[in-house]
């Protein structure tokens, strides 16, 4: 199996040569090298608060208050989804 790469170069300087092609055949790997790491990272994503959830919004508002920034007050409507639009 051969792999071909398209090399695009713009604004070539005089005397500048094209890059040399890699020589030799690399071994093909039939397994995924970092499978355990991928599973761990995927599991970490599930542990985080969901983006734009009510908990996330309240935590962000608290962070902004600690930084001294103006923030709208919390209410019973904070983090609610808006209804459908016609």
Phi, psi and omega in degrees: 000129180253147177245131179247139180237136177265121180252118179254128179230137179235145177068048182292132179278153178298136179085358180275127184266161176290149178296145180284145177284149177288136180260151175094162182253130177273153178288143176269136179255128180266357180243160177275129186285324187245040185296317181295321180294321178296318180296320180295316180295322179294323178292326179296324181295326181288336182283337182287159176293144179293139182295133179068020173278170182298319179296319180296318181295316180295322178294320179294318178298319179296319177300316180296322178295319179295330178279354179085017180268154180284138182218141176296145181292153177288143177219179179289348180266356181297126176083005177280146177281146180280154181287172181294150180251144181269000000 
